[in-house]
Amino acid sequence: MAGLPLVGGCMCGALRYEVSAPPLMVYNCHCTNCQKIGGAAFHTAATVMEASLRFTASEPARVEWVADSGAIRVGLFCGACGTRIANGGAPSNGILSLRTGTLDDTSWVQPVGDTFTASAQPWVTFVDGGLRSERAPESYAPFMAAFKAQGRF
């Protein structure tokens, strides 16, 4: 079982953060935006309440872009080394997708499923027995329920 606060930071150590509330879910995103942002086939995200994320060393740089869906997205990253910490919407809906690879302790991270599977690389294997959505799910409630059932918090 993971403990709070969750702590993490960027690759160079200049940008550090704490998350004071449990994540709502953990999932893999295979959208083309995440593929380009991370230079990888997908990324694993912990969905957190924006109010629970506090930067403890430095302040993040910010970038905005238009997602495949047409929505405006915001990325928070280290201005020194470029490590992406989180993504969210603009205007904010109060929720951020925290990149789990930036956490100091990732031992508790276990995705409950995969989103945007329609744009997944053909060689990717999805979470065994996990939830799947070809695009953004109409509701993330099943993902949140599956994460809660894991009992990690």
N, CA, C and O atoms as a GROMACS GRO file, in nm:
protein
  612
    1MET      N    1   0.084  -0.117   0.000
    1MET     CA    2   0.000   0.000   0.000
    1MET      C    3   0.089   0.125   0.000
    1MET      O    4   0.185   0.133   0.077
    2ALA      N    5   0.057   0.219  -0.084
    2ALA     CA    6   0.137   0.341  -0.096
    2ALA      C    7   0.098   0.440   0.013
    2ALA      O    8  -0.014   0.440   0.063
    3GLY      N    9   0.193   0.524   0.047
    3GLY     CA   10   0.166   0.627   0.147
    3GLY      C   11   0.166   0.765   0.085
    3GLY      O   12   0.222   0.787  -0.022
    4LEU      N   13   0.103   0.858   0.154
    4LEU     CA   14   0.098   0.996   0.111
    4LEU      C   15   0.188   1.080   0.200
    4LEU      O   16   0.206   1.045   0.317
    5PRO      N   17   0.244   1.188   0.151
    5PRO     CA   18   0.228   1.234   0.014
    5PRO      C   19   0.312   1.152  -0.083
    5PRO      O   20   0.414   1.094  -0.047
    6LEU      N   21   0.266   1.150  -0.207
    6LEU     CA   22   0.348   1.096  -0.314
    6LEU      C   23   0.446   1.206  -0.351
    6LEU      O   24   0.408   1.323  -0.358
    7VAL      N   25   0.571   1.170  -0.373
    7VAL     CA   26   0.671   1.272  -0.407
    7VAL      C   27   0.743   1.231  -0.534
    7VAL      O   28   0.757   1.113  -0.566
    8GLY      N   29   0.789   1.332  -0.606
    8GLY     CA   30   0.862   1.304  -0.729
    8GLY      C   31   0.924   1.430  -0.783
    8GLY      O   32   0.926   1.535  -0.719
    9GLY      N   33   0.976   1.417  -0.904
    9GLY     CA   34   1.040   1.531  -0.966
    9GLY      C   35   1.096   1.497  -1.102
    9GLY      O   36   1.078   1.388  -1.155
   10CYS      N   37   1.164   1.593  -1.156
   10CYS     CA   38   1.220   1.582  -1.290
   10CYS      C   39   1.353   1.506  -1.289
   10CYS      O   40   1.404   1.470  -1.183
   11MET      N   41   1.407   1.484  -1.406
   11MET     CA   42   1.532   1.410  -1.421
   11MET      C   43   1.651   1.483  -1.358
   11MET      O   44   1.737   1.419  -1.298
   12CYS      N   45   1.657   1.614  -1.369
   12CYS     CA   46   1.773   1.687  -1.317
   12CYS      C   47   1.759   1.725  -1.171
   12CYS      O   48   1.856   1.768  -1.108
   13GLY      N   49   1.638   1.711  -1.114
   13GLY     CA   50   1.617   1.741  -0.973
   13GLY      C   51   1.577   1.884  -0.943
   13GLY      O   52   1.550   1.917  -0.827
   14ALA      N   53   1.573   1.970  -1.043
   14ALA     CA   54   1.539   2.111  -1.019
   14ALA      C   55   1.391   2.130  -0.983
   14ALA      O   56   1.358   2.219  -0.905
   15LEU      N   57   1.303   2.048  -1.038
   15LEU     CA   58   1.158   2.060  -1.015
   15LEU      C   59   1.111   1.941  -0.932
   15LEU      O   60   1.122   1.827  -0.976
   16ARG      N   61   1.059   1.968  -0.814
   16ARG     CA   62   1.011   1.864  -0.724
   16ARG      C   63   0.865   1.892  -0.689
   16ARG      O   64   0.820   2.006  -0.693
   17TYR      N   65   0.791   1.786  -0.656
   17TYR     CA   66   0.650   1.802  -0.624
   17TYR      C   67   0.606   1.702  -0.517
   17TYR      O   68   0.676   1.605  -0.487
   18GLU      N   69   0.488   1.730  -0.459
   18GLU     CA   70   0.418   1.641  -0.367
   18GLU      C   71   0.273   1.632  -0.412
   18GLU      O   72   0.216   1.729  -0.460
   19VAL      N   73   0.214   1.515  -0.395
   19VAL     CA   74   0.071   1.494  -0.417
   19VAL      C   75   0.013   1.451  -0.284
   19VAL      O   76   0.054   1.349  -0.228
   20SER      N   77  -0.084   1.528  -0.231
   20SER     CA   78  -0.134   1.506  -0.096
   20SER      C   79  -0.259   1.418  -0.088
   20SER      O   80  -0.301   1.381   0.022
   21ALA      N   81  -0.319   1.383  -0.201
   21ALA     CA   82  -0.440   1.300  -0.202
   21ALA      C   83  -0.418   1.179  -0.292
   21ALA      O   84  -0.340   1.187  -0.388
   22PRO      N   85  -0.485   1.068  -0.263
   22PRO     CA   86  -0.466   0.948  -0.346
   22PRO      C   87  -0.507   0.973  -0.491
   22PRO      O   88  -0.600   1.050  -0.517
   23PRO      N   89  -0.439   0.910  -0.585
   23PRO     CA   90  -0.481   0.919  -0.726
   23PRO      C   91  -0.621   0.861  -0.743
   23PRO      O   92  -0.666   0.778  -0.664
   24LEU      N   93  -0.688   0.907  -0.847
   24LEU     CA   94  -0.820   0.855  -0.880
   24LEU      C   95  -0.810   0.726  -0.960
   24LEU      O   96  -0.898   0.640  -0.952
   25MET      N   97  -0.703   0.713  -1.038
   25MET     CA   98  -0.682   0.594  -1.120
   25MET      C   99  -0.543   0.598  -1.180
   25MET      O  100  -0.476   0.702  -1.178
   26VAL      N  101  -0.500   0.484  -1.233
   26VAL     CA  102  -0.375   0.474  -1.308
   26VAL      C  103  -0.408   0.398  -1.436
   26VAL      O  104  -0.471   0.292  -1.432
   27TYR      N  105  -0.364   0.452  -1.549
   27TYR     CA  106  -0.396   0.392  -1.678
   27TYR      C  107  -0.283   0.421  -1.777
   27TYR      O  108  -0.198   0.506  -1.753
   28ASN      N  109  -0.285   0.348  -1.888
   28ASN     CA  110  -0.193   0.372  -1.998
   28ASN      C  111  -0.267   0.448  -2.107
   28ASN      O  112  -0.380   0.413  -2.142
   29CYS      N  113  -0.205   0.553  -2.161
   29CYS     CA  114  -0.265   0.630  -2.270
   29CYS      C  115  -0.181   0.610  -2.396
   29CYS      O  116  -0.059   0.630  -2.395
   30HIS      N  117  -0.248   0.570  -2.504
   30HIS     CA  118  -0.182   0.542  -2.631
   30HIS      C  119  -0.213   0.648  -2.737
   30HIS      O  120  -0.192   0.624  -2.856
   31CYS      N  121  -0.264   0.766  -2.695
   31CYS     CA  122  -0.297   0.869  -2.794
   31CYS      C  123  -0.169   0.918  -2.863
   31CYS      O  124  -0.060   0.906  -2.808
   32THR      N  125  -0.185   0.971  -2.981
   32THR     CA  126  -0.068   1.017  -3.057
   32THR      C  127   0.000   1.135  -2.989
   32THR      O  128   0.121   1.153  -3.004
   33ASN      N  129  -0.076   1.218  -2.915
   33ASN     CA  130  -0.015   1.328  -2.841
   33ASN      C  131   0.081   1.273  -2.736
   33ASN      O  132   0.195   1.320  -2.726
   34CYS      N  133   0.039   1.175  -2.659
   34CYS     CA  134   0.127   1.116  -2.556
   34CYS      C  135   0.248   1.048  -2.620
   34CYS      O  136   0.358   1.050  -2.564
   35GLN      N  137   0.227   0.987  -2.735
   35GLN     CA  138   0.339   0.923  -2.804
   35GLN      C  139   0.444   1.027  -2.841
   35GLN      O  140   0.564   1.005  -2.823
   36LYS      N  141   0.400   1.140  -2.893
   36LYS     CA  142   0.495   1.244  -2.934
   36LYS      C  143   0.559   1.313  -2.814
   36LYS      O  144   0.679   1.340  -2.814
   37ILE      N  145   0.479   1.343  -2.710
   37ILE     CA  146   0.531   1.412  -2.592
   37ILE      C  147   0.642   1.331  -2.526
   37ILE      O  148   0.746   1.385  -2.488
   38GLY      N  149   0.619   1.201  -2.514
   38GLY     CA  150   0.715   1.117  -2.443
   38GLY      C  151   0.815   1.046  -2.531
   38GLY      O  152   0.911   0.988  -2.481
   39GLY      N  153   0.794   1.051  -2.662
   39GLY     CA  154   0.884   0.980  -2.752
   39GLY      C  155   0.878   0.830  -2.730
   39GLY      O  156   0.978   0.760  -2.746
   40ALA      N  157   0.759   0.781  -2.694
   40ALA     CA  158   0.742   0.639  -2.663
   40ALA      C  159   0.606   0.592  -2.716
   40ALA      O  160   0.526   0.673  -2.763
   41ALA      N  161   0.580   0.464  -2.707
   41ALA     CA  162   0.457   0.407  -2.759
   41ALA      C  163   0.334   0.448  -2.679
   41ALA      O  164   0.224   0.454  -2.733
   42PHE      N  165   0.351   0.477  -2.550
   42PHE     CA  166   0.241   0.520  -2.464
   42PHE      C  167   0.300   0.577  -2.336
   42PHE      O  168   0.422   0.572  -2.315
   43HIS      N  169   0.213   0.631  -2.251
   43HIS     CA  170   0.262   0.672  -2.119
   43HIS      C  171   0.164   0.624  -2.014
   43HIS      O  172   0.046   0.604  -2.040
   44THR      N  173   0.216   0.604  -1.894
   44THR     CA  174   0.135   0.562  -1.781
   44THR      C  175   0.110   0.684  -1.694
   44THR      O  176   0.203   0.754  -1.655
   45ALA      N  177  -0.018   0.708  -1.665
   45ALA     CA  178  -0.058   0.827  -1.590
   45ALA      C  179  -0.133   0.790  -1.464
   45ALA      O  180  -0.209   0.693  -1.461
   46ALA      N  181  -0.112   0.869  -1.360
   46ALA     CA  182  -0.193   0.865  -1.239
   46ALA      C  183  -0.278   0.991  -1.242
   46ALA      O  184  -0.224   1.102  -1.242
   47THR      N  185  -0.408   0.975  -1.244
   47THR     CA  186  -0.496   1.090  -1.245
   47THR      C  187  -0.508   1.144  -1.103
   47THR      O  188  -0.548   1.071  -1.011
   48VAL      N  189  -0.474   1.272  -1.085
   48VAL     CA  190  -0.477   1.334  -0.953
   48VAL      C  191  -0.557   1.464  -0.957
   48VAL      O  192  -0.571   1.526  -1.062
   49MET      N  193  -0.609   1.501  -0.843
   49MET     CA  194  -0.677   1.630  -0.832
   49MET      C  195  -0.571   1.740  -0.838
   49MET      O  196  -0.470   1.734  -0.768
   50GLU      N  197  -0.594   1.839  -0.922
   50GLU     CA  198  -0.496   1.946  -0.939
   50GLU      C  199  -0.464   2.014  -0.805
   50GLU      O  200  -0.349   2.052  -0.782
   51ALA      N  201  -0.563   2.031  -0.719
   51ALA     CA  202  -0.543   2.097  -0.590
   51ALA      C  203  -0.450   2.017  -0.498
   51ALA      O  204  -0.395   2.072  -0.403
   52SER      N  205  -0.434   1.886  -0.525
   52SER     CA  206  -0.348   1.803  -0.440
   52SER      C  207  -0.202   1.806  -0.482
   52SER      O  208  -0.116   1.755  -0.411
   53LEU      N  209  -0.172   1.865  -0.599
   53LEU     CA  210  -0.035   1.873  -0.650
   53LEU      C  211   0.027   2.006  -0.610
   53LEU      O  212  -0.025   2.113  -0.641
   54ARG      N  213   0.140   1.997  -0.540
   54ARG     CA  214   0.212   2.117  -0.497
   54ARG      C  215   0.358   2.103  -0.536
   54ARG      O  216   0.422   2.002  -0.505
   55PHE      N  217   0.411   2.205  -0.603
   55PHE     CA  218   0.552   2.205  -0.639
   55PHE      C  219   0.632   2.256  -0.519
   55PHE      O  220   0.604   2.363  -0.465
   56THR      N  221   0.733   2.178  -0.479
   56THR     CA  222   0.810   2.208  -0.359
   56THR      C  223   0.948   2.265  -0.391
   56THR      O  224   1.012   2.323  -0.303
   57ALA      N  225   0.995   2.249  -0.512
   57ALA     CA  226   1.122   2.307  -0.557
   57ALA      C  227   1.101   2.357  -0.698
   57ALA      O  228   1.073   2.278  -0.789
   58SER      N  229   1.114   2.485  -0.717
   58SER     CA  230   1.099   2.550  -0.846
   58SER      C  231   0.952   2.552  -0.887
   58SER      O  232   0.866   2.500  -0.816
   59GLU      N  233   0.924   2.610  -1.000
   59GLU     CA  234   0.789   2.615  -1.057
   59GLU      C  235   0.797   2.559  -1.199
   59GLU      O  236   0.897   2.580  -1.268
   60PRO      N  237   0.694   2.489  -1.242
   60PRO     CA  238   0.701   2.429  -1.375
   60PRO      C  239   0.687   2.531  -1.488
   60PRO      O  240   0.621   2.634  -1.473
   61ALA      N  241   0.749   2.498  -1.598
   61ALA     CA  242   0.722   2.570  -1.722
   61ALA      C  243   0.592   2.514  -1.776
   61ALA      O  244   0.547   2.407  -1.734
   62ARG      N  245   0.531   2.584  -1.869
   62ARG     CA  246   0.398   2.546  -1.916
   62ARG      C  247   0.392   2.559  -2.068
   62ARG      O  248   0.447   2.652  -2.126
   63VAL      N  249   0.326   2.463  -2.130
   63VAL     CA  250   0.306   2.467  -2.274
   63VAL      C  251   0.161   2.429  -2.303
   63VAL      O  252   0.102   2.348  -2.232
   64GLU      N  253   0.103   2.489  -2.407
   64GLU     CA  254  -0.033   2.454  -2.448
   64GLU      C  255  -0.030   2.404  -2.591
   64GLU      O  256   0.054   2.447  -2.670
   65TRP      N  257  -0.120   2.311  -2.625
   65TRP     CA  258  -0.134   2.260  -2.760
   65TRP      C  259  -0.277   2.216  -2.781
   65TRP      O  260  -0.354   2.203  -2.686
   66VAL      N  261  -0.312   2.193  -2.905
   66VAL     CA  262  -0.445   2.144  -2.940
   66VAL      C  263  -0.434   1.993  -2.961
   66VAL      O  264  -0.358   1.947  -3.046
   67ALA      N  265  -0.508   1.918  -2.882
   67ALA     CA  266  -0.507   1.772  -2.889
   67ALA      C  267  -0.581   1.724  -3.013
   67ALA      O  268  -0.650   1.801  -3.080
   68ASP      N  269  -0.566   1.596  -3.043
   68ASP     CA  270  -0.636   1.535  -3.157
   68ASP      C  271  -0.787   1.558  -3.148
   68ASP      O  272  -0.854   1.569  -3.250
   69SER      N  273  -0.839   1.566  -3.026
   69SER     CA  274  -0.983   1.585  -3.003
   69SER      C  275  -1.027   1.728  -3.031
   69SER      O  276  -1.147   1.755  -3.041
   70GLY      N  277  -0.931   1.821  -3.044
   70GLY     CA  278  -0.962   1.962  -3.061
   70GLY      C  279  -0.957   2.039  -2.930
   70GLY      O  280  -0.965   2.162  -2.930
   71ALA      N  281  -0.945   1.969  -2.819
   71ALA     CA  282  -0.939   2.033  -2.687
   71ALA      C  283  -0.802   2.096  -2.667
   71ALA      O  284  -0.701   2.045  -2.717
   72ILE      N  285  -0.799   2.205  -2.593
   72ILE     CA  286  -0.671   2.266  -2.557
   72ILE      C  287  -0.618   2.194  -2.435
   72ILE      O  288  -0.688   2.178  -2.335
   73ARG      N  289  -0.494   2.151  -2.443
   73ARG     CA  290  -0.427   2.079  -2.335
   73ARG      C  291  -0.311   2.162  -2.284
   73ARG      O  292  -0.256   2.245  -2.356
   74VAL      N  293  -0.274   2.138  -2.159
   74VAL     CA  294  -0.165   2.209  -2.093
   74VAL      C  295  -0.066   2.106  -2.042
   74VAL      O  296  -0.104   2.003  -1.987
   75GLY      N  297   0.062   2.133  -2.061
   75GLY     CA  298   0.166   2.047  -2.008
   75GLY      C  299   0.252   2.124  -1.910
   75GLY      O  300   0.290   2.239  -1.935
   76LEU      N  301   0.283   2.060  -1.797
   76LEU     CA  302   0.372   2.118  -1.696
   76LEU      C  303   0.502   2.040  -1.698
   76LEU      O  304   0.501   1.918  -1.689
   77PHE      N  305   0.614   2.110  -1.711
   77PHE     CA  306   0.742   2.042  -1.726
   77PHE      C  307   0.854   2.123  -1.664
   77PHE      O  308   0.838   2.241  -1.632
   78CYS      N  309   0.968   2.059  -1.647
   78CYS     CA  310   1.087   2.126  -1.595
   78CYS      C  311   1.147   2.212  -1.705
   78CYS      O  312   1.177   2.163  -1.814
   79GLY      N  313   1.164   2.340  -1.677
   79GLY     CA  314   1.224   2.430  -1.774
   79GLY      C  315   1.372   2.407  -1.794
   79GLY      O  316   1.429   2.450  -1.894
   80ALA      N  317   1.436   2.337  -1.700
   80ALA     CA  318   1.580   2.311  -1.711
   80ALA      C  319   1.609   2.187  -1.793
   80ALA      O  320   1.694   2.192  -1.883
   81CYS      N  321   1.541   2.075  -1.764
   81CYS     CA  322   1.574   1.950  -1.834
   81CYS      C  323   1.463   1.902  -1.929
   81CYS      O  324   1.485   1.811  -2.009
   82GLY      N  325   1.345   1.962  -1.920
   82GLY     CA  326   1.237   1.928  -2.012
   82GLY      C  327   1.147   1.813  -1.970
   82GLY      O  328   1.054   1.779  -2.042
   83THR      N  329   1.173   1.753  -1.854
   83THR     CA  330   1.090   1.640  -1.809
   83THR      C  331   0.945   1.683  -1.793
   83THR      O  332   0.915   1.779  -1.721
   84ARG      N  333   0.854   1.613  -1.861
   84ARG     CA  334   0.711   1.640  -1.846
   84ARG      C  335   0.663   1.578  -1.716
   84ARG      O  336   0.688   1.461  -1.689
   85ILE      N  337   0.595   1.659  -1.634
   85ILE     CA  338   0.543   1.613  -1.505
   85ILE      C  339   0.394   1.578  -1.516
   85ILE      O  340   0.352   1.472  -1.470
   86ALA      N  341   0.316   1.666  -1.575
   86ALA     CA  342   0.171   1.644  -1.579
   86ALA      C  343   0.109   1.714  -1.699
   86ALA      O  344   0.167   1.805  -1.758
   87ASN      N  345  -0.011   1.668  -1.734
   87ASN     CA  346  -0.092   1.729  -1.839
   87ASN      C  347  -0.230   1.757  -1.781
   87ASN      O  348  -0.276   1.689  -1.689
   88GLY      N  349  -0.296   1.856  -1.837
   88GLY     CA  350  -0.433   1.888  -1.798
   88GLY      C  351  -0.504   1.963  -1.908
   88GLY      O  352  -0.450   1.980  -2.018
   89GLY      N  353  -0.623   2.007  -1.880
   89GLY     CA  354  -0.703   2.080  -1.978
   89GLY      C  355  -0.694   2.229  -1.956
   89GLY      O  356  -0.656   2.276  -1.848
   90ALA      N  357  -0.728   2.304  -2.060
   90ALA     CA  358  -0.737   2.450  -2.051
   90ALA      C  359  -0.870   2.491  -2.112
   90ALA      O  360  -0.892   2.472  -2.232
   91PRO      N  361  -0.960   2.546  -2.033
   91PRO     CA  362  -0.940   2.578  -1.892
   91PRO      C  363  -0.934   2.450  -1.808
   91PRO      O  364  -0.976   2.343  -1.853
   92SER      N  365  -0.882   2.463  -1.688
   92SER     CA  366  -0.866   2.348  -1.600
   92SER      C  367  -1.001   2.290  -1.558
   92SER      O  368  -1.097   2.363  -1.532
   93ASN      N  369  -1.005   2.157  -1.552
   93ASN     CA  370  -1.123   2.090  -1.497
   93ASN      C  371  -1.092   2.037  -1.357
   93ASN      O  372  -1.172   1.963  -1.299
   94GLY      N  373  -0.976   2.075  -1.302
   94GLY     CA  374  -0.939   2.035  -1.167
   94GLY      C  375  -0.867   1.902  -1.158
   94GLY      O  376  -0.835   1.856  -1.048
   95ILE      N  377  -0.842   1.839  -1.273
   95ILE     CA  378  -0.779   1.707  -1.275
   95ILE      C  379  -0.655   1.712  -1.364
   95ILE      O  380  -0.656   1.776  -1.470
   96LEU      N  381  -0.548   1.645  -1.320
   96LEU     CA  382  -0.424   1.635  -1.398
   96LEU      C  383  -0.387   1.490  -1.418
   96LEU      O  384  -0.417   1.404  -1.335
   97SER      N  385  -0.321   1.463  -1.529
   97SER     CA  386  -0.262   1.332  -1.554
   97SER      C  387  -0.114   1.342  -1.521
   97SER      O  388  -0.036   1.401  -1.596
   98LEU      N  389  -0.076   1.284  -1.409
   98LEU     CA  390   0.062   1.288  -1.361
   98LEU      C  391   0.139   1.174  -1.424
   98LEU      O  392   0.094   1.059  -1.422
   99ARG      N  393   0.253   1.204  -1.480
   99ARG     CA  394   0.336   1.100  -1.540
   99ARG      C  395   0.404   1.019  -1.430
   99ARG      O  396   0.487   1.071  -1.356
  100THR      N  397   0.366   0.893  -1.420
  100THR     CA  398   0.409   0.810  -1.308
  100THR      C  399   0.560   0.786  -1.306
  100THR      O  400   0.616   0.758  -1.200
  101GLY      N  401   0.626   0.797  -1.418
  101GLY     CA  402   0.770   0.779  -1.422
  101GLY      C  403   0.846   0.887  -1.347
  101GLY      O  404   0.965   0.872  -1.321
  102THR      N  405   0.778   0.997  -1.311
  102THR     CA  406   0.842   1.104  -1.237
  102THR      C  407   0.832   1.084  -1.086
  102THR      O  408   0.891   1.161  -1.009
  103LEU      N  409   0.758   0.983  -1.041
  103LEU     CA  410   0.746   0.954  -0.898
  103LEU      C  411   0.875   0.892  -0.844
  103LEU      O  412   0.940   0.815  -0.914
  104ASP      N  413   0.910   0.925  -0.721
  104ASP     CA  414   1.027   0.863  -0.659
  104ASP      C  415   1.004   0.715  -0.633
  104ASP      O  416   1.095   0.634  -0.649
  105ASP      N  417   0.882   0.678  -0.593
  105ASP     CA  418   0.846   0.538  -0.565
  105ASP      C  419   0.736   0.497  -0.662
  105ASP      O  420   0.622   0.544  -0.653
  106THR      N  421   0.770   0.410  -0.754
  106THR     CA  422   0.672   0.362  -0.852
  106THR      C  423   0.627   0.218  -0.823
  106THR      O  424   0.559   0.156  -0.904
  107SER      N  425   0.666   0.166  -0.707
  107SER     CA  426   0.636   0.025  -0.676
  107SER      C  427   0.487  -0.005  -0.669
  107SER      O  428   0.447  -0.120  -0.688
  108TRP      N  429   0.405   0.093  -0.643
  108TRP     CA  430   0.261   0.073  -0.630
  108TRP      C  431   0.187   0.092  -0.762
  108TRP      O  432   0.069   0.058  -0.772
  109VAL      N  433   0.254   0.145  -0.863
  109VAL     CA  434   0.188   0.180  -0.989
  109VAL      C  435   0.151   0.052  -1.066
  109VAL      O  436   0.237  -0.028  -1.102
  110GLN      N  437   0.021   0.036  -1.091
  110GLN     CA  438  -0.028  -0.076  -1.171
  110GLN      C  439  -0.149  -0.026  -1.250
  110GLN      O  440  -0.257  -0.008  -1.193
  111PRO      N  441  -0.133  -0.004  -1.380
  111PRO     CA  442  -0.244   0.045  -1.461
  111PRO      C  443  -0.363  -0.053  -1.460
  111PRO      O  444  -0.346  -0.175  -1.456
  112VAL      N  445  -0.482   0.006  -1.463
  112VAL     CA  446  -0.604  -0.077  -1.466
  112VAL      C  447  -0.654  -0.097  -1.608
  112VAL      O  448  -0.748  -0.175  -1.631
  113GLY      N  449  -0.593  -0.029  -1.705
  113GLY     CA  450  -0.638  -0.044  -1.842
  113GLY      C  451  -0.566   0.051  -1.936
  113GLY      O  452  -0.468   0.117  -1.900
  114ASP      N  453  -0.619   0.056  -2.057
  114ASP     CA  454  -0.557   0.131  -2.165
  114ASP      C  455  -0.661   0.217  -2.236
  114ASP      O  456  -0.772   0.171  -2.264
  115THR      N  457  -0.623   0.342  -2.266
  115THR     CA  458  -0.709   0.431  -2.343
  115THR      C  459  -0.645   0.461  -2.478
  115THR      O  460  -0.525   0.441  -2.497
  116PHE      N  461  -0.726   0.510  -2.571
  116PHE     CA  462  -0.682   0.543  -2.706
  116PHE      C  463  -0.613   0.424  -2.773
  116PHE      O  464  -0.511   0.439  -2.840
  117THR      N  465  -0.671   0.306  -2.753
  117THR     CA  466  -0.612   0.184  -2.811
  117THR      C  467  -0.617   0.185  -2.964
  117THR      O  468  -0.540   0.114  -3.028
  118ALA      N  469  -0.706   0.265  -3.022
  118ALA     CA  470  -0.714   0.272  -3.169
  118ALA      C  471  -0.586   0.328  -3.229
  118ALA      O  472  -0.554   0.298  -3.344
  119SER      N  473  -0.510   0.408  -3.153
  119SER     CA  474  -0.385   0.463  -3.205
  119SER      C  475  -0.262   0.398  -3.141
  119SER      O  476  -0.151   0.449  -3.152
  120ALA      N  477  -0.283   0.285  -3.073
  120ALA     CA  478  -0.170   0.212  -3.013
  120ALA      C  479  -0.081   0.153  -3.121
  120ALA      O  480  -0.127   0.118  -3.229
  121GLN      N  481   0.046   0.142  -3.090
  121GLN     CA  482   0.139   0.077  -3.182
  121GLN      C  483   0.099  -0.072  -3.194
  121GLN      O  484   0.057  -0.132  -3.094
  122PRO      N  485   0.110  -0.130  -3.310
  122PRO     CA  486   0.060  -0.265  -3.331
  122PRO      C  487   0.130  -0.373  -3.249
  122PRO      O  488   0.075  -0.482  -3.233
  123TRP      N  489   0.248  -0.346  -3.198
  123TRP     CA  490   0.322  -0.444  -3.121
  123TRP      C  491   0.299  -0.436  -2.971
  123TRP      O  492   0.351  -0.518  -2.895
  124VAL      N  493   0.221  -0.335  -2.926
  124VAL     CA  494   0.197  -0.313  -2.784
  124VAL      C  495   0.101  -0.419  -2.729
  124VAL      O  496   0.002  -0.454  -2.794
  125THR      N  497   0.130  -0.468  -2.610
  125THR     CA  498   0.041  -0.558  -2.537
  125THR      C  499  -0.032  -0.476  -2.432
  125THR      O  500   0.030  -0.403  -2.356
  126PHE      N  501  -0.164  -0.489  -2.427
  126PHE     CA  502  -0.244  -0.414  -2.331
  126PHE      C  503  -0.245  -0.482  -2.195
  126PHE      O  504  -0.208  -0.599  -2.184
  127VAL      N  505  -0.288  -0.410  -2.092
  127VAL     CA  506  -0.297  -0.463  -1.957
  127VAL      C  507  -0.382  -0.590  -1.959
  127VAL      O  508  -0.497  -0.588  -2.004
  128ASP      N  509  -0.325  -0.698  -1.912
  128ASP     CA  510  -0.394  -0.827  -1.911
  128ASP      C  511  -0.520  -0.819  -1.825
  128ASP      O  512  -0.512  -0.789  -1.706
  129GLY      N  513  -0.634  -0.844  -1.886
  129GLY     CA  514  -0.762  -0.838  -1.814
  129GLY      C  515  -0.807  -0.697  -1.781
  129GLY      O  516  -0.906  -0.679  -1.710
  130GLY      N  517  -0.737  -0.596  -1.832
  130GLY     CA  518  -0.769  -0.457  -1.800
  130GLY      C  519  -0.879  -0.400  -1.887
  130GLY      O  520  -0.922  -0.461  -1.985
  131LEU      N  521  -0.922  -0.282  -1.850
  131LEU     CA  522  -1.022  -0.208  -1.926
  131LEU      C  523  -0.958  -0.152  -2.052
  131LEU      O  524  -0.838  -0.125  -2.055
  132ARG      N  525  -1.039  -0.134  -2.155
  132ARG     CA  526  -0.988  -0.077  -2.280
  132ARG      C  527  -1.089   0.019  -2.339
  132ARG      O  528  -1.211   0.000  -2.329
  133SER      N  529  -1.036   0.124  -2.400
  133SER     CA  530  -1.119   0.219  -2.471
  133SER      C  531  -1.044   0.261  -2.597
  133SER      O  532  -0.927   0.299  -2.591
  134GLU      N  533  -1.113   0.254  -2.711
  134GLU     CA  534  -1.047   0.291  -2.838
  134GLU      C  535  -1.008   0.438  -2.842
  134GLU      O  536  -0.910   0.474  -2.908
  135ARG      N  537  -1.081   0.521  -2.775
  135ARG     CA  538  -1.053   0.664  -2.767
  135ARG      C  539  -1.061   0.703  -2.619
  135ARG      O  540  -1.037   0.619  -2.532
  136ALA      N  541  -1.094   0.829  -2.589
  136ALA     CA  542  -1.119   0.867  -2.450
  136ALA      C  543  -1.251   0.801  -2.408
  136ALA      O  544  -1.349   0.811  -2.481
  137PRO      N  545  -1.255   0.736  -2.294
  137PRO     CA  546  -1.380   0.674  -2.250
  137PRO      C  547  -1.490   0.778  -2.229
  137PRO      O  548  -1.462   0.892  -2.191
  138GLU      N  549  -1.613   0.739  -2.254
  138GLU     CA  550  -1.725   0.830  -2.226
  138GLU      C  551  -1.731   0.858  -2.076
  138GLU      O  552  -1.770   0.966  -2.034
  139SER      N  553  -1.692   0.759  -1.996
  139SER     CA  554  -1.686   0.773  -1.851
  139SER      C  555  -1.562   0.700  -1.801
  139SER      O  556  -1.532   0.588  -1.841
  140TYR      N  557  -1.491   0.767  -1.712
  140TYR     CA  558  -1.376   0.704  -1.648
  140TYR      C  559  -1.415   0.630  -1.520
  140TYR      O  560  -1.328   0.576  -1.452
  141ALA      N  561  -1.543   0.628  -1.487
  141ALA     CA  562  -1.589   0.564  -1.363
  141ALA      C  563  -1.544   0.419  -1.352
  141ALA      O  564  -1.499   0.378  -1.245
  142PRO      N  565  -1.552   0.337  -1.459
  142PRO     CA  566  -1.503   0.200  -1.446
  142PRO      C  567  -1.352   0.193  -1.417
  142PRO      O  568  -1.308   0.104  -1.344
  143PHE      N  569  -1.274   0.284  -1.474
  143PHE     CA  570  -1.130   0.289  -1.448
  143PHE      C  571  -1.105   0.325  -1.301
  143PHE      O  572  -1.020   0.265  -1.235
  144MET      N  573  -1.180   0.423  -1.251
  144MET     CA  574  -1.164   0.463  -1.111
  144MET      C  575  -1.206   0.351  -1.017
  144MET      O  576  -1.139   0.328  -0.915
  145ALA      N  577  -1.314   0.282  -1.048
  145ALA     CA  578  -1.360   0.171  -0.963
  145ALA      C  579  -1.258   0.057  -0.962
  145ALA      O  580  -1.232  -0.002  -0.858
  146ALA      N  581  -1.201   0.027  -1.078
  146ALA     CA  582  -1.100  -0.080  -1.085
  146ALA      C  583  -0.976  -0.042  -1.006
  146ALA      O  584  -0.916  -0.127  -0.940
  147PHE      N  585  -0.936   0.086  -1.012
  147PHE     CA  586  -0.820   0.130  -0.936
  147PHE      C  587  -0.848   0.122  -0.786
  147PHE      O  588  -0.764   0.075  -0.710
  148LYS      N  589  -0.966   0.167  -0.745
  148LYS     CA  590  -1.002   0.162  -0.603
  148LYS      C  591  -1.002   0.017  -0.554
  148LYS      O  592  -0.959  -0.011  -0.442
  149ALA      N  593  -1.049  -0.076  -0.638
  149ALA     CA  594  -1.054  -0.218  -0.601
  149ALA      C  595  -0.914  -0.277  -0.582
  149ALA      O  596  -0.900  -0.377  -0.511
  150GLN      N  597  -0.812  -0.217  -0.642
  150GLN     CA  598  -0.675  -0.265  -0.621
  150GLN      C  599  -0.630  -0.246  -0.476
  150GLN      O  600  -0.541  -0.317  -0.429
  151GLY      N  601  -0.691  -0.150  -0.406
  151GLY     CA  602  -0.658  -0.126  -0.265
  151GLY      C  603  -0.519  -0.072  -0.240
  151GLY      O  604  -0.460  -0.100  -0.136
  152ARG      N  605  -0.467   0.005  -0.332
  152ARG     CA  606  -0.331   0.057  -0.318
  152ARG      C  607  -0.327   0.180  -0.228
  152ARG      O  608  -0.219   0.222  -0.186
  153PHE      N  609  -0.443   0.240  -0.200
  153PHE     CA  610  -0.451   0.358  -0.110
  153PHE      C  611  -0.564   0.339  -0.013
  153PHE      O  612  -0.589   0.426   0.070
   0.00000   0.00000   0.00000
